[in-house]
Amino acid sequence: MRRSTLFAILLLPLFSGACSDQLSERTGMVAVHLTDAPFPFEMIEAAEFTIEGAEIHLMASNGDSGFHTIADSVMTLDVLELSNGVTKLLGEVELPVGTINQLRLLVTEAQLTLVDGRQFALDIPSGDSSGLKVFPEPDIDVAADDTVDVIVDIDVSRSISSIPAAPQHVDEISGFLFHPVLRAVVLSETGALAGSVRYDSDTPAVPDDDVPIAGATVSMWRDGEVVTGTSTDENGEWMLIGLEPGQVLLRAEAAGHTPAETSVEVTAGTLANGHDFVLAASSESTASPPRH
């Protein structure tokens, strides 16, 4: 069973050690990584994106503004291999002090491969021209003598829908629609959650025989909407990063099991582990939405 996955970018602006006393002449570094992602389609073998560049729009403190190239080499990635905190460096650039108000990812091709071997190309809106865009709210500061880490997610699970919408078998799929859903957060202002999902082996009073569930979906909800999610690895473990602080609802579900939910608090700068779910077997559909 393949992992679900979310496609994300991690920006790491780093102080470069500039010694000028003029704030407008000081610089920072921005490094771009790819990481974590929910993609709850068990019928997908691979989800490959070809990226030919990435840019950020900076409003510098010296009055200048414009786009800066982060990466300009061609890279093809299977985003299903990026999950639960796994990251990949996309590129880096030195920047003046200022604020970032936009990032553009130049995606020229995207292709899904199903488990039956069929392949489908995705129609990318503006991906190879103006790029897929994300606008952070508020703008992101690039400060002298400081480091700011930013995560930008392209949420594949919310961006891609199959045709038909709810296939029961892989041979029913005739295509996909792609409507990018992106978000940007400052890593130092966010927290992380982690835990596991296990099957109770029909003996809920006996935890020793619980079995890890690989490929279970763990989603995080706020105000009745999915914010992000991931799936468990072969050991039934999961992790969500870049989460804004506050009360959230976690929901774990897997085919053939009854979903479970819990309310948790996300704290900035903290990885809260131990959010474990034990699911019971069920012959009923688990497609109902979570409670709020």
PALO-240403 format. One record per residue (C-alpha): residue number from 1; chain; x, y, z. Coordinates in Angstrom, 3 decimals. Example, Ala and Ser with C-alpha at 12.3 -4.5 7.8 and 13.67 -1.06 7.14 Angstrom:
2
num->1 chaine->A xx->12.300 yy->-4.500 zz->7.800;
num->2 chaine->A xx->13.670 yy->-1.060 zz->7.140;
***
This chain:
292
num->1 chaine->A xx->0.000 yy->0.000 zz->0.000;
num->2 chaine->A xx->1.449 yy->3.353 zz->-1.014;
num->3 chaine->A xx->1.688 yy->6.279 zz->1.335;
num->4 chaine->A xx->-0.658 yy->9.170 zz->0.956;
num->5 chaine->A xx->1.238 yy->12.365 zz->0.345;
num->6 chaine->A xx->1.136 yy->16.120 zz->0.388;
num->7 chaine->A xx->3.469 yy->18.165 zz->-1.764;
num->8 chaine->A xx->5.168 yy->20.957 zz->0.161;
num->9 chaine->A xx->7.981 yy->23.478 zz->-0.017;
num->10 chaine->A xx->10.123 yy->24.489 zz->2.937;
num->11 chaine->A xx->11.764 yy->27.895 zz->2.689;
num->12 chaine->A xx->14.714 yy->28.546 zz->4.984;
num->13 chaine->A xx->15.866 yy->32.205 zz->4.984;
num->14 chaine->A xx->19.214 yy->32.247 zz->6.821;
num->15 chaine->A xx->21.315 yy->35.202 zz->8.005;
num->16 chaine->A xx->24.425 yy->35.385 zz->5.829;
num->17 chaine->A xx->26.685 yy->37.191 zz->8.289;
num->18 chaine->A xx->26.756 yy->40.490 zz->6.354;
num->19 chaine->A xx->28.698 yy->43.091 zz->8.341;
num->20 chaine->A xx->27.257 yy->46.300 zz->6.833;
num->21 chaine->A xx->25.556 yy->48.716 zz->9.206;
num->22 chaine->A xx->23.108 yy->49.636 zz->6.450;
num->23 chaine->A xx->20.003 yy->47.474 zz->6.926;
num->24 chaine->A xx->19.199 yy->47.747 zz->3.223;
num->25 chaine->A xx->22.569 yy->46.163 zz->2.357;
num->26 chaine->A xx->22.158 yy->43.161 zz->4.634;
num->27 chaine->A xx->21.070 yy->39.867 zz->3.241;
num->28 chaine->A xx->19.637 yy->36.513 zz->4.175;
num->29 chaine->A xx->19.534 yy->33.110 zz->2.517;
num->30 chaine->A xx->16.468 yy->31.269 zz->1.270;
num->31 chaine->A xx->16.657 yy->27.508 zz->0.753;
num->32 chaine->A xx->13.713 yy->25.601 zz->-0.685;
num->33 chaine->A xx->12.925 yy->22.007 zz->0.272;
num->34 chaine->A xx->10.123 yy->19.614 zz->-0.621;
num->35 chaine->A xx->8.355 yy->17.641 zz->2.102;
num->36 chaine->A xx->5.281 yy->15.968 zz->3.646;
num->37 chaine->A xx->1.923 yy->15.417 zz->1.974;
num->38 chaine->A xx->-1.500 yy->13.679 zz->2.151;
num->39 chaine->A xx->-2.732 yy->11.864 zz->-0.951;
num->40 chaine->A xx->-5.445 yy->9.364 zz->0.007;
num->41 chaine->A xx->-5.783 yy->7.532 zz->-3.291;
num->42 chaine->A xx->-4.691 yy->3.934 zz->-2.813;
num->43 chaine->A xx->-5.138 yy->3.372 zz->-6.547;
num->44 chaine->A xx->-2.187 yy->5.672 zz->-7.377;
num->45 chaine->A xx->1.247 yy->4.138 zz->-7.938;
num->46 chaine->A xx->3.123 yy->7.409 zz->-8.555;
num->47 chaine->A xx->2.480 yy->11.156 zz->-8.743;
num->48 chaine->A xx->5.334 yy->12.770 zz->-10.648;
num->49 chaine->A xx->5.782 yy->16.525 zz->-10.922;
num->50 chaine->A xx->8.395 yy->18.134 zz->-13.171;
num->51 chaine->A xx->9.614 yy->21.453 zz->-11.760;
num->52 chaine->A xx->11.696 yy->23.775 zz->-13.912;
num->53 chaine->A xx->12.141 yy->26.548 zz->-11.392;
num->54 chaine->A xx->10.888 yy->28.402 zz->-8.345;
num->55 chaine->A xx->10.750 yy->32.127 zz->-7.615;
num->56 chaine->A xx->9.832 yy->34.389 zz->-4.735;
num->57 chaine->A xx->8.658 yy->37.980 zz->-4.889;
num->58 chaine->A xx->10.531 yy->40.162 zz->-2.405;
num->59 chaine->A xx->9.775 yy->43.730 zz->-1.360;
num->60 chaine->A xx->13.231 yy->44.829 zz->-0.153;
num->61 chaine->A xx->13.718 yy->47.340 zz->2.641;
num->62 chaine->A xx->15.754 yy->49.533 zz->0.243;
num->63 chaine->A xx->12.655 yy->50.100 zz->-1.888;
num->64 chaine->A xx->13.424 yy->47.571 zz->-4.598;
num->65 chaine->A xx->10.952 yy->44.807 zz->-5.390;
num->66 chaine->A xx->10.826 yy->41.922 zz->-7.810;
num->67 chaine->A xx->11.138 yy->38.187 zz->-8.306;
num->68 chaine->A xx->14.231 yy->36.229 zz->-7.260;
num->69 chaine->A xx->15.050 yy->32.776 zz->-8.639;
num->70 chaine->A xx->15.350 yy->30.025 zz->-6.063;
num->71 chaine->A xx->15.836 yy->27.147 zz->-8.497;
num->72 chaine->A xx->16.234 yy->27.000 zz->-12.278;
num->73 chaine->A xx->17.207 yy->23.388 zz->-12.959;
num->74 chaine->A xx->14.770 yy->20.689 zz->-14.049;
num->75 chaine->A xx->13.703 yy->18.271 zz->-11.311;
num->76 chaine->A xx->11.160 yy->15.444 zz->-11.527;
num->77 chaine->A xx->9.821 yy->14.165 zz->-8.211;
num->78 chaine->A xx->7.413 yy->11.440 zz->-7.196;
num->79 chaine->A xx->5.629 yy->13.277 zz->-4.399;
num->80 chaine->A xx->4.325 yy->9.997 zz->-2.971;
num->81 chaine->A xx->7.862 yy->9.460 zz->-1.682;
num->82 chaine->A xx->7.688 yy->12.671 zz->0.374;
num->83 chaine->A xx->5.683 yy->12.093 zz->3.525;
num->84 chaine->A xx->5.788 yy->12.371 zz->7.310;
num->85 chaine->A xx->8.581 yy->14.909 zz->7.572;
num->86 chaine->A xx->10.719 yy->13.753 zz->4.620;
num->87 chaine->A xx->12.232 yy->16.771 zz->2.826;
num->88 chaine->A xx->14.199 yy->17.408 zz->-0.347;
num->89 chaine->A xx->16.182 yy->20.551 zz->-1.145;
num->90 chaine->A xx->14.924 yy->22.367 zz->-4.220;
num->91 chaine->A xx->17.344 yy->25.314 zz->-4.217;
num->92 chaine->A xx->18.548 yy->28.398 zz->-2.343;
num->93 chaine->A xx->19.234 yy->32.080 zz->-2.962;
num->94 chaine->A xx->20.709 yy->35.044 zz->-1.080;
num->95 chaine->A xx->18.242 yy->37.907 zz->-0.635;
num->96 chaine->A xx->18.180 yy->41.472 zz->0.706;
num->97 chaine->A xx->16.311 yy->42.184 zz->3.915;
num->98 chaine->A xx->12.619 yy->42.662 zz->3.165;
num->99 chaine->A xx->9.307 yy->40.825 zz->2.976;
num->100 chaine->A xx->8.138 yy->37.941 zz->0.799;
num->101 chaine->A xx->4.577 yy->38.304 zz->-0.478;
num->102 chaine->A xx->4.453 yy->35.585 zz->-3.157;
num->103 chaine->A xx->6.098 yy->32.339 zz->-4.223;
num->104 chaine->A xx->5.796 yy->30.798 zz->-7.687;
num->105 chaine->A xx->6.521 yy->27.179 zz->-8.508;
num->106 chaine->A xx->7.093 yy->26.547 zz->-12.224;
num->107 chaine->A xx->5.569 yy->23.107 zz->-12.795;
num->108 chaine->A xx->5.734 yy->22.092 zz->-16.463;
num->109 chaine->A xx->4.399 yy->18.535 zz->-16.257;
num->110 chaine->A xx->2.469 yy->16.400 zz->-13.802;
num->111 chaine->A xx->1.555 yy->12.779 zz->-14.317;
num->112 chaine->A xx->-0.288 yy->10.202 zz->-12.246;
num->113 chaine->A xx->0.410 yy->6.491 zz->-12.690;
num->114 chaine->A xx->-2.284 yy->4.097 zz->-11.496;
num->115 chaine->A xx->-1.603 yy->0.713 zz->-9.942;
num->116 chaine->A xx->-2.864 yy->-0.909 zz->-13.166;
num->117 chaine->A xx->-0.125 yy->0.882 zz->-15.152;
num->118 chaine->A xx->-2.273 yy->3.516 zz->-16.864;
num->119 chaine->A xx->-0.932 yy->7.080 zz->-16.857;
num->120 chaine->A xx->-2.782 yy->10.405 zz->-16.843;
num->121 chaine->A xx->-1.272 yy->13.835 zz->-17.480;
num->122 chaine->A xx->-2.641 yy->16.694 zz->-15.366;
num->123 chaine->A xx->-3.634 yy->20.012 zz->-16.893;
num->124 chaine->A xx->-1.615 yy->22.566 zz->-14.897;
num->125 chaine->A xx->-3.162 yy->26.047 zz->-14.677;
num->126 chaine->A xx->-0.375 yy->28.596 zz->-15.381;
num->127 chaine->A xx->2.166 yy->26.081 zz->-14.103;
num->128 chaine->A xx->4.685 yy->26.515 zz->-16.913;
num->129 chaine->A xx->4.048 yy->30.235 zz->-17.536;
num->130 chaine->A xx->3.400 yy->32.378 zz->-14.465;
num->131 chaine->A xx->3.673 yy->29.368 zz->-12.150;
num->132 chaine->A xx->1.573 yy->27.954 zz->-9.330;
num->133 chaine->A xx->1.242 yy->30.791 zz->-6.829;
num->134 chaine->A xx->0.929 yy->31.051 zz->-3.073;
num->135 chaine->A xx->0.376 yy->34.307 zz->-1.203;
num->136 chaine->A xx->1.384 yy->34.129 zz->2.483;
num->137 chaine->A xx->-0.842 yy->35.928 zz->4.974;
num->138 chaine->A xx->0.713 yy->37.970 zz->6.467;
num->139 chaine->A xx->3.822 yy->38.657 zz->4.379;
num->140 chaine->A xx->6.983 yy->36.819 zz->5.456;
num->141 chaine->A xx->9.853 yy->38.873 zz->6.855;
num->142 chaine->A xx->13.455 yy->38.209 zz->5.777;
num->143 chaine->A xx->15.353 yy->39.798 zz->8.663;
num->144 chaine->A xx->19.037 yy->40.488 zz->9.289;
num->145 chaine->A xx->20.668 yy->38.475 zz->12.074;
num->146 chaine->A xx->17.696 yy->36.124 zz->12.118;
num->147 chaine->A xx->16.387 yy->32.931 zz->10.557;
num->148 chaine->A xx->12.835 yy->32.336 zz->9.369;
num->149 chaine->A xx->11.606 yy->28.982 zz->8.075;
num->150 chaine->A xx->8.549 yy->28.922 zz->5.831;
num->151 chaine->A xx->6.528 yy->25.928 zz->4.658;
num->152 chaine->A xx->4.483 yy->26.199 zz->1.467;
num->153 chaine->A xx->2.212 yy->23.221 zz->0.790;
num->154 chaine->A xx->0.563 yy->22.135 zz->-2.409;
num->155 chaine->A xx->-2.071 yy->19.879 zz->-0.876;
num->156 chaine->A xx->-2.352 yy->17.095 zz->-3.435;
num->157 chaine->A xx->-5.235 yy->15.365 zz->-1.665;
num->158 chaine->A xx->-7.375 yy->18.513 zz->-1.960;
num->159 chaine->A xx->-5.965 yy->19.621 zz->-5.317;
num->160 chaine->A xx->-6.614 yy->16.468 zz->-7.341;
num->161 chaine->A xx->-9.968 yy->14.745 zz->-7.851;
num->162 chaine->A xx->-10.631 yy->11.624 zz->-9.847;
num->163 chaine->A xx->-13.233 yy->11.077 zz->-12.566;
num->164 chaine->A xx->-15.586 yy->9.635 zz->-11.371;
num->165 chaine->A xx->-15.349 yy->11.190 zz->-7.912;
num->166 chaine->A xx->-15.527 yy->7.985 zz->-5.869;
num->167 chaine->A xx->-14.277 yy->4.989 zz->-7.859;
num->168 chaine->A xx->-14.607 yy->1.592 zz->-6.229;
num->169 chaine->A xx->-12.045 yy->-0.031 zz->-8.526;
num->170 chaine->A xx->-9.013 yy->1.328 zz->-10.366;
num->171 chaine->A xx->-10.416 yy->0.440 zz->-13.796;
num->172 chaine->A xx->-13.317 yy->2.847 zz->-13.209;
num->173 chaine->A xx->-10.994 yy->5.879 zz->-13.284;
num->174 chaine->A xx->-11.100 yy->7.768 zz->-16.579;
num->175 chaine->A xx->-9.167 yy->10.916 zz->-15.659;
num->176 chaine->A xx->-8.282 yy->13.551 zz->-13.055;
num->177 chaine->A xx->-8.917 yy->17.240 zz->-12.428;
num->178 chaine->A xx->-6.236 yy->19.465 zz->-10.909;
num->179 chaine->A xx->-7.160 yy->22.630 zz->-8.979;
num->180 chaine->A xx->-4.120 yy->23.614 zz->-6.859;
num->181 chaine->A xx->-4.709 yy->24.305 zz->-3.173;
num->182 chaine->A xx->-1.732 yy->26.026 zz->-1.532;
num->183 chaine->A xx->-0.922 yy->27.424 zz->1.903;
num->184 chaine->A xx->2.099 yy->29.101 zz->3.469;
num->185 chaine->A xx->3.102 yy->29.258 zz->7.146;
num->186 chaine->A xx->6.150 yy->30.393 zz->9.103;
num->187 chaine->A xx->7.640 yy->27.277 zz->10.694;
num->188 chaine->A xx->8.687 yy->28.973 zz->13.948;
num->189 chaine->A xx->5.082 yy->30.047 zz->14.461;
num->190 chaine->A xx->3.712 yy->26.536 zz->13.947;
num->191 chaine->A xx->3.753 yy->23.203 zz->15.722;
num->192 chaine->A xx->3.777 yy->19.517 zz->14.774;
num->193 chaine->A xx->1.778 yy->16.457 zz->15.771;
num->194 chaine->A xx->2.727 yy->12.793 zz->15.547;
num->195 chaine->A xx->1.426 yy->9.406 zz->16.581;
num->196 chaine->A xx->0.296 yy->6.039 zz->15.258;
num->197 chaine->A xx->-2.766 yy->4.173 zz->13.997;
num->198 chaine->A xx->-3.347 yy->0.561 zz->14.993;
num->199 chaine->A xx->-6.045 yy->-2.112 zz->14.686;
num->200 chaine->A xx->-7.367 yy->-3.515 zz->17.970;
num->201 chaine->A xx->-7.544 yy->-7.106 zz->16.578;
num->202 chaine->A xx->-11.137 yy->-7.299 zz->17.894;
num->203 chaine->A xx->-9.798 yy->-7.326 zz->21.461;
num->204 chaine->A xx->-10.102 yy->-3.696 zz->22.631;
num->205 chaine->A xx->-9.263 yy->-4.620 zz->26.214;
num->206 chaine->A xx->-5.962 yy->-6.254 zz->25.182;
num->207 chaine->A xx->-3.563 yy->-3.641 zz->23.734;
num->208 chaine->A xx->-0.668 yy->-6.097 zz->23.412;
num->209 chaine->A xx->-2.103 yy->-7.625 zz->20.226;
num->210 chaine->A xx->-2.825 yy->-4.335 zz->18.430;
num->211 chaine->A xx->-1.558 yy->-4.301 zz->14.819;
num->212 chaine->A xx->-0.121 yy->-1.256 zz->12.969;
num->213 chaine->A xx->-2.220 yy->-0.047 zz->10.034;
num->214 chaine->A xx->-0.142 yy->1.098 zz->7.057;
num->215 chaine->A xx->-1.751 yy->3.607 zz->4.708;
num->216 chaine->A xx->-4.334 yy->4.877 zz->7.190;
num->217 chaine->A xx->-5.331 yy->8.513 zz->6.614;
num->218 chaine->A xx->-4.834 yy->11.054 zz->9.403;
num->219 chaine->A xx->-6.393 yy->14.436 zz->8.707;
num->220 chaine->A xx->-6.429 yy->17.667 zz->10.704;
num->221 chaine->A xx->-9.599 yy->19.763 zz->10.766;
num->222 chaine->A xx->-10.219 yy->23.344 zz->11.906;
num->223 chaine->A xx->-13.589 yy->25.125 zz->11.842;
num->224 chaine->A xx->-15.170 yy->22.265 zz->9.940;
num->225 chaine->A xx->-12.599 yy->22.187 zz->7.119;
num->226 chaine->A xx->-9.629 yy->19.953 zz->6.359;
num->227 chaine->A xx->-6.367 yy->21.888 zz->6.809;
num->228 chaine->A xx->-3.899 yy->19.129 zz->5.990;
num->229 chaine->A xx->-3.282 yy->15.435 zz->6.429;
num->230 chaine->A xx->-0.993 yy->12.497 zz->5.834;
num->231 chaine->A xx->-0.993 yy->8.709 zz->5.921;
num->232 chaine->A xx->0.731 yy->6.193 zz->8.096;
num->233 chaine->A xx->3.935 yy->4.410 zz->7.137;
num->234 chaine->A xx->4.531 yy->0.669 zz->7.276;
num->235 chaine->A xx->4.773 yy->0.889 zz->11.082;
num->236 chaine->A xx->1.457 yy->2.700 zz->11.372;
num->237 chaine->A xx->3.196 yy->5.960 zz->12.328;
num->238 chaine->A xx->2.395 yy->9.463 zz->11.071;
num->239 chaine->A xx->3.504 yy->13.090 zz->11.454;
num->240 chaine->A xx->2.019 yy->16.466 zz->10.494;
num->241 chaine->A xx->4.205 yy->19.586 zz->10.425;
num->242 chaine->A xx->3.649 yy->23.305 zz->9.810;
num->243 chaine->A xx->0.433 yy->23.463 zz->11.844;
num->244 chaine->A xx->-0.878 yy->26.811 zz->13.045;
num->245 chaine->A xx->-1.437 yy->26.966 zz->16.835;
num->246 chaine->A xx->-4.842 yy->26.371 zz->18.371;
num->247 chaine->A xx->-7.457 yy->23.716 zz->18.957;
num->248 chaine->A xx->-7.858 yy->21.222 zz->16.107;
num->249 chaine->A xx->-9.637 yy->17.954 zz->15.405;
num->250 chaine->A xx->-7.614 yy->14.896 zz->14.385;
num->251 chaine->A xx->-9.370 yy->12.110 zz->12.486;
num->252 chaine->A xx->-7.917 yy->8.698 zz->11.667;
num->253 chaine->A xx->-9.562 yy->6.347 zz->9.185;
num->254 chaine->A xx->-8.740 yy->3.249 zz->7.189;
num->255 chaine->A xx->-10.741 yy->1.022 zz->4.865;
num->256 chaine->A xx->-12.626 yy->-1.630 zz->6.813;
num->257 chaine->A xx->-12.263 yy->0.184 zz->10.139;
num->258 chaine->A xx->-14.364 yy->2.572 zz->12.185;
num->259 chaine->A xx->-12.904 yy->6.124 zz->12.141;
num->260 chaine->A xx->-11.677 yy->7.701 zz->15.370;
num->261 chaine->A xx->-11.408 yy->11.378 zz->16.312;
num->262 chaine->A xx->-9.807 yy->13.438 zz->19.047;
num->263 chaine->A xx->-9.465 yy->17.129 zz->19.829;
num->264 chaine->A xx->-5.902 yy->18.362 zz->20.479;
num->265 chaine->A xx->-4.056 yy->21.634 zz->21.018;
num->266 chaine->A xx->-1.270 yy->22.658 zz->18.624;
num->267 chaine->A xx->1.504 yy->24.688 zz->20.269;
num->268 chaine->A xx->4.015 yy->26.754 zz->18.294;
num->269 chaine->A xx->7.570 yy->25.410 zz->18.343;
num->270 chaine->A xx->6.495 yy->22.039 zz->19.740;
num->271 chaine->A xx->6.303 yy->18.502 zz->18.360;
num->272 chaine->A xx->3.546 yy->16.768 zz->20.325;
num->273 chaine->A xx->3.974 yy->13.020 zz->19.953;
num->274 chaine->A xx->1.817 yy->10.213 zz->21.294;
num->275 chaine->A xx->-1.428 yy->10.991 zz->19.475;
num->276 chaine->A xx->-2.232 yy->7.332 zz->18.910;
num->277 chaine->A xx->-5.437 yy->5.880 zz->17.464;
num->278 chaine->A xx->-6.729 yy->2.331 zz->17.912;
num->279 chaine->A xx->-9.385 yy->1.460 zz->15.338;
num->280 chaine->A xx->-11.971 yy->-1.293 zz->15.463;
num->281 chaine->A xx->-13.020 yy->-3.343 zz->12.453;
num->282 chaine->A xx->-16.175 yy->-2.252 zz->10.637;
num->283 chaine->A xx->-18.074 yy->-3.506 zz->7.601;
num->284 chaine->A xx->-19.820 yy->-0.160 zz->7.187;
num->285 chaine->A xx->-18.704 yy->2.829 zz->5.098;
num->286 chaine->A xx->-16.282 yy->5.212 zz->6.804;
num->287 chaine->A xx->-16.952 yy->8.124 zz->4.468;
num->288 chaine->A xx->-18.997 yy->10.199 zz->6.943;
num->289 chaine->A xx->-17.594 yy->13.624 zz->7.805;
num->290 chaine->A xx->-16.095 yy->14.261 zz->11.241;
num->291 chaine->A xx->-18.062 yy->15.736 zz->14.110;
num->292 chaine->A xx->-17.478 yy->19.354 zz->15.053;
***
